[in-house]
Amino acid sequence: MGGCTQPMIMGRTITMGTSIEVSKSSPTIMLPSPSMGEGQGWGCSRDADGAGAGDASPQALDHQRPALTPAPASAPPPSRGRGSRDAFTTALFACFSPGFPTGGFAYSHGIETAVAEARVFDEGGLGDWLADILAHGAGWSDAVLLSLARRAEDDAALLDVADLAAALASSRERAAETLGQGEAFLRSVRAGWPDAAPPALPDRIAYPVAAGAAARGIGAPVTTVLVAYLTSFTANLIAAGVRLSLCGQSGGLRVLSGLGPLIAELALRAAEATENDLGGCALAGDIAAMRHETLHTRLFLT
């Protein structure tokens, strides 16, 4: 075997019948193409004079190893400043992922009542119910409130949006849902991105306002954060529908995919909306949220 031992390259073992070529001027190791001839072995390719790399001592090969240049001790770390693309991209993926600790899995937004009363009983019904919630209910209102919070000129204006959002909750459970998730969201953001949310904000705040404040703090584009928020909002309610046996996981993905164009449209509209654009008419959803308070058997908090 010429003194060679069976090598590994990037975790891949080079087996019998595979030869490699090591260039003396470069640390690159080239694997042969499938068309290479037989009889070249697997150990070490030989130079023109017949000397194999496996026949050389380790000391003789030292001069072939490339020198490693250490990074200067004073080299600056990657930018994590406010408004940098890396900052808001990472934050958006984290803040609106299913694993972000807002407790969204505990809320059905009244869907549990609709299922108990046989108003929604299958995948198609879930999609129709959520489309109305998005276009005419809390989905649209939350999007406008988030946009207003993101575009607030100062902390005083942000606090005004927070007061408005709390006042718009249509029932006790709706207030508990938005304030509970907002509090958890803000606490988690402050743990991971301490400078994202103004310290003047109260701990208990409506979820869309907390999201808008964080987006304002990291400089995330308003339309981008609206799409992320509405997608997360919809996905949480679809997950509730899956737990209530309205559909399976594949069915839930079909519902989310079908609502994608509506989410994109709402995000574009809400990006420039004002307080005058607030409002909706999803009465069945609001009543379902109210009736959930007296539902005998419940899986969800709302």
C-alpha positions as CSV (number, residue, x, y, z in Angstrom):
1,M,0.0,0.0,0.0
2,G,3.1,2.3,-0.1
3,G,2.6,3.4,3.5
4,C,-0.8,5.1,2.8
5,T,-3.8,4.7,5.1
6,Q,-7.4,4.8,3.9
7,P,-8.2,8.6,3.8
8,M,-11.4,10.5,4.4
9,I,-12.3,13.8,2.6
10,M,-15.0,15.9,4.1
11,G,-16.4,12.9,5.9
12,R,-16.3,10.7,2.8
13,T,-14.1,7.6,2.9
14,I,-12.0,7.0,-0.3
15,T,-12.5,3.3,-1.1
16,M,-10.6,0.8,-3.2
17,G,-10.6,1.8,-6.9
18,T,-10.7,5.5,-6.3
19,S,-7.5,7.6,-6.8
20,I,-6.9,11.1,-5.7
21,E,-4.5,13.8,-7.0
22,V,-2.7,16.2,-4.6
23,S,-1.2,19.2,-6.2
24,K,2.1,20.4,-4.7
25,S,1.2,24.0,-5.4
26,S,-2.3,23.9,-4.1
27,P,-4.1,22.2,-1.1
28,T,-6.9,21.2,-3.5
29,I,-7.7,17.5,-3.6
30,M,-9.3,16.4,-6.8
31,L,-11.3,13.2,-7.1
32,P,-11.2,11.4,-10.4
33,S,-14.1,11.3,-12.9
34,P,-15.9,8.0,-13.4
35,S,-14.1,7.6,-16.7
36,M,-10.6,7.2,-15.2
37,G,-8.8,4.1,-16.0
38,E,-8.3,1.2,-13.7
39,G,-5.2,0.2,-11.9
40,Q,-4.5,3.6,-10.4
41,G,-5.2,2.4,-6.9
42,W,-7.0,4.2,-4.1
43,G,-4.1,5.4,-2.0
44,C,-1.9,8.2,-3.5
45,S,-1.3,9.3,-7.0
46,R,2.4,9.2,-8.2
47,D,4.5,11.9,-9.6
48,A,6.3,11.6,-13.0
49,D,9.4,10.2,-11.3
50,G,7.4,7.4,-9.7
51,A,7.5,8.7,-6.1
52,G,4.2,8.3,-4.4
53,A,3.0,10.8,-1.7
54,G,2.5,7.8,0.5
55,D,6.2,7.0,0.2
56,A,7.3,10.3,1.6
57,S,7.8,11.0,5.3
58,P,5.5,13.4,7.1
59,Q,8.5,15.8,7.5
60,A,9.1,15.8,3.8
61,L,5.5,16.9,3.2
62,D,5.5,19.8,5.7
63,H,6.6,22.2,3.1
64,Q,3.6,21.4,0.9
65,R,1.0,22.3,3.6
66,P,-0.5,25.8,3.0
67,A,0.2,28.3,5.7
68,L,-2.8,29.4,7.7
69,T,-3.2,33.2,8.2
70,P,-4.9,34.0,11.5
71,A,-7.6,36.7,11.4
72,P,-6.4,39.9,13.0
73,A,-7.4,40.2,16.6
74,S,-8.9,43.6,16.0
75,A,-11.1,42.4,13.1
76,P,-14.7,43.8,13.6
77,P,-17.5,41.3,14.2
78,P,-20.3,40.9,11.6
79,S,-22.7,43.9,11.6
80,R,-25.7,43.5,13.9
81,G,-26.7,47.1,13.9
82,R,-30.1,48.6,13.8
83,G,-31.7,48.4,10.3
84,S,-29.1,46.0,8.9
85,R,-30.5,43.5,6.5
86,D,-29.1,40.6,8.5
87,A,-30.7,41.9,11.7
88,F,-34.2,42.2,10.5
89,T,-34.1,39.1,8.3
90,T,-33.0,37.0,11.3
91,A,-35.5,38.6,13.6
92,L,-38.4,38.1,11.3
93,F,-37.7,34.4,10.8
94,A,-37.4,34.0,14.5
95,C,-40.2,36.2,15.8
96,F,-42.9,34.7,13.5
97,S,-41.8,31.1,13.6
98,P,-43.9,28.5,15.3
99,G,-41.2,28.1,17.9
100,F,-41.3,31.7,19.1
101,P,-42.8,31.6,22.6
102,T,-46.0,33.7,22.2
103,G,-48.3,30.9,23.2
104,G,-50.3,31.1,20.0
105,F,-51.0,27.4,20.0
106,A,-53.4,27.9,23.0
107,Y,-55.9,30.2,21.1
108,S,-58.5,29.2,18.5
109,H,-59.9,32.7,17.9
110,G,-63.5,31.2,18.2
111,I,-62.9,28.4,15.8
112,E,-63.5,25.8,18.6
113,T,-67.0,27.3,19.1
114,A,-67.7,27.1,15.4
115,V,-66.7,23.5,15.3
116,A,-68.8,22.6,18.4
117,E,-71.9,24.3,16.8
118,A,-71.2,22.5,13.4
119,R,-70.7,25.9,11.6
120,V,-67.3,24.6,10.4
121,F,-66.7,20.9,9.9
122,D,-64.2,20.3,7.1
123,E,-61.2,21.7,5.3
124,G,-63.2,23.8,2.9
125,G,-65.1,25.4,5.8
126,L,-61.9,26.2,7.6
127,G,-60.5,28.0,4.6
128,D,-63.7,30.0,4.1
129,W,-63.9,30.9,7.8
130,L,-60.2,32.1,7.9
131,A,-60.7,34.1,4.7
132,D,-63.5,36.1,6.3
133,I,-61.4,36.5,9.5
134,L,-58.5,37.8,7.4
135,A,-60.4,40.1,5.1
136,H,-63.2,41.4,7.4
137,G,-62.2,40.6,11.0
138,A,-59.1,40.6,13.3
139,G,-56.7,39.8,10.4
140,W,-57.4,43.1,8.7
141,S,-57.6,45.1,11.9
142,D,-54.4,43.6,13.3
143,A,-52.6,44.4,10.0
144,V,-53.6,48.1,10.1
145,L,-52.6,48.4,13.8
146,L,-49.3,46.7,13.1
147,S,-48.7,49.1,10.2
148,L,-49.6,52.2,12.3
149,A,-47.2,51.0,15.1
150,R,-44.4,50.4,12.6
151,R,-44.8,53.8,11.1
152,A,-45.3,55.7,14.4
153,E,-43.2,58.9,14.4
154,D,-42.3,58.6,18.1
155,D,-43.0,56.7,21.3
156,A,-46.0,58.8,22.2
157,A,-47.7,58.0,18.9
158,L,-46.8,54.3,19.5
159,L,-48.5,54.4,22.9
160,D,-51.6,55.9,21.3
161,V,-51.8,53.0,18.9
162,A,-51.4,50.6,21.8
163,D,-54.4,52.2,23.6
164,L,-56.5,52.0,20.5
165,A,-55.7,48.4,19.9
166,A,-56.6,47.4,23.4
167,A,-59.9,49.3,23.1
168,L,-60.9,47.5,19.9
169,A,-61.0,44.0,21.4
170,S,-64.6,42.9,21.0
171,S,-64.8,40.5,23.9
172,R,-63.0,39.4,27.1
173,E,-61.4,36.4,25.4
174,R,-60.3,38.5,22.4
175,A,-58.7,40.9,24.7
176,A,-57.0,38.1,26.6
177,E,-55.8,36.6,23.3
178,T,-54.2,39.7,21.9
179,L,-52.8,41.1,25.2
180,G,-51.5,37.7,26.3
181,Q,-49.6,37.1,23.0
182,G,-48.4,40.6,22.9
183,E,-46.9,40.4,26.4
184,A,-45.2,37.1,25.6
185,F,-43.9,38.5,22.2
186,L,-42.5,41.6,23.8
187,R,-40.8,39.8,26.6
188,S,-39.2,37.4,24.1
189,V,-38.1,40.2,21.8
190,R,-36.5,42.1,24.7
191,A,-34.6,38.9,25.6
192,G,-33.2,38.4,22.1
193,W,-33.1,41.9,20.7
194,P,-33.0,44.3,23.7
195,D,-32.9,47.5,21.6
196,A,-35.8,46.5,19.3
197,A,-38.7,47.6,21.5
198,P,-38.8,51.0,23.3
199,P,-38.7,50.8,27.1
200,A,-41.6,53.1,27.3
201,L,-44.0,50.4,26.1
202,P,-46.1,48.7,28.8
203,D,-45.5,45.0,29.4
204,R,-49.0,44.1,28.5
205,I,-49.7,45.3,25.0
206,A,-51.8,44.1,22.0
207,Y,-49.9,41.6,19.8
208,P,-49.9,43.5,16.5
209,V,-48.7,46.7,18.3
210,A,-45.9,44.7,19.9
211,A,-44.9,43.3,16.5
212,G,-45.0,46.7,14.8
213,A,-42.9,48.2,17.6
214,A,-40.3,45.5,17.2
215,A,-40.3,46.0,13.4
216,R,-39.8,49.7,13.9
217,G,-36.9,49.0,16.3
218,I,-35.0,46.8,13.8
219,G,-36.0,48.8,10.7
220,A,-37.9,46.0,9.0
221,P,-39.9,47.0,5.9
222,V,-43.6,47.3,6.8
223,T,-44.9,45.1,3.9
224,T,-42.4,42.4,4.7
225,V,-43.4,42.3,8.4
226,L,-47.1,42.4,7.6
227,V,-46.8,39.3,5.4
228,A,-44.8,37.5,8.1
229,Y,-47.3,38.4,10.8
230,L,-50.4,37.5,8.8
231,T,-48.9,34.2,7.7
232,S,-48.1,33.3,11.3
233,F,-51.5,34.4,12.4
234,T,-53.2,32.2,9.8
235,A,-50.9,29.2,10.4
236,N,-51.7,29.3,14.1
237,L,-55.4,29.1,13.4
238,I,-54.9,26.4,10.8
239,A,-53.0,24.4,13.5
240,A,-56.0,24.8,15.8
241,G,-58.2,23.5,13.0
242,V,-56.0,20.4,12.6
243,R,-56.2,19.7,16.3
244,L,-60.0,20.0,16.1
245,S,-59.9,17.3,13.3
246,L,-61.1,19.6,10.5
247,C,-58.3,18.4,8.3
248,G,-54.9,16.8,8.4
249,Q,-51.5,18.4,8.0
250,S,-51.6,18.2,4.2
251,G,-55.1,19.8,4.2
252,G,-53.8,22.6,6.5
253,L,-51.0,23.3,4.0
254,R,-53.6,23.5,1.2
255,V,-55.6,26.0,3.2
256,L,-52.5,28.1,3.9
257,S,-51.5,28.0,0.3
258,G,-55.0,29.0,-0.9
259,L,-54.9,32.0,1.5
260,G,-51.5,33.2,0.3
261,P,-52.8,35.7,-2.3
262,L,-55.2,37.2,0.1
263,I,-52.5,37.6,2.7
264,A,-50.2,39.4,0.2
265,E,-53.1,41.7,-0.9
266,L,-54.0,42.6,2.7
267,A,-50.3,43.4,3.4
268,L,-50.0,45.7,0.5
269,R,-53.2,47.6,1.5
270,A,-52.4,47.8,5.2
271,A,-48.9,49.1,4.5
272,E,-50.3,52.6,3.8
273,A,-53.6,52.4,5.8
274,T,-54.7,55.0,8.4
275,E,-56.9,54.8,11.4
276,N,-59.8,55.6,9.2
277,D,-59.3,52.2,7.5
278,L,-59.9,50.3,10.7
279,G,-63.1,48.2,11.0
280,G,-64.7,45.1,9.8
281,C,-67.8,42.9,9.9
282,A,-66.9,39.4,10.9
283,L,-69.8,39.1,13.2
284,A,-70.0,35.3,13.3
285,G,-66.4,35.2,14.4
286,D,-66.9,37.7,17.1
287,I,-70.0,36.0,18.4
288,A,-68.2,32.6,18.4
289,A,-65.4,34.2,20.5
290,M,-68.0,35.4,23.0
291,R,-69.8,32.1,23.2
292,H,-66.6,30.3,23.7
293,E,-66.5,31.7,27.3
294,T,-69.4,29.4,28.3
295,L,-68.4,26.4,26.1
296,H,-68.6,23.3,28.3
297,T,-65.6,21.4,26.9
298,R,-62.7,23.3,25.7
299,L,-59.2,22.6,24.3
300,F,-58.3,26.2,23.8
301,L,-58.3,29.4,25.9
302,T,-60.3,31.3,23.2
